[in-house]
């Protein structure tokens, strides 16, 4: 197929070529291309970060920046002292689902059994009745394993009429009450 001749078919002798017949690239043209590409990338990333910061103000590049620039807030002083809740002490309750273990901690014969009888008469769920690992307890201890059971421990103290309720995870597990009858429980023996 033959095409008619046009102005691009004649090659000029000078370097100022036209159309598809371009002049050879200069030395700085490759560097300029890379420079334009890098500047475009930095500009686009900067615009993206700026838009994200405007959208949700949550873009952070390190956690230290947030800690250093976080403003300190202070609670306003209130004139009404009744508005602050005060922690309330647990009330004595009785929970028949909690198992009570009674231990003789004074070395007095029949002390754990007498203590157990008082608790059973007051509808407590007494399980194990045995001797403690030591027999030098002067005061009866009613131990529970967690703060949630403290009300039940106070209920046991109320049923006995003596003793000291405390949270001690080494003596009792959560959901369990351990009564270590001390020398002060000797009155239960009637002697």
Helices and strands as residue ranges (DSSP letters): G 7-9, H 29-56, H 63-69, G 81-83, E 99-104, H 111-121, E 125-131, E 141-144, G 147-149, H 150-160, E 164-167, E 176-181, G 183-189
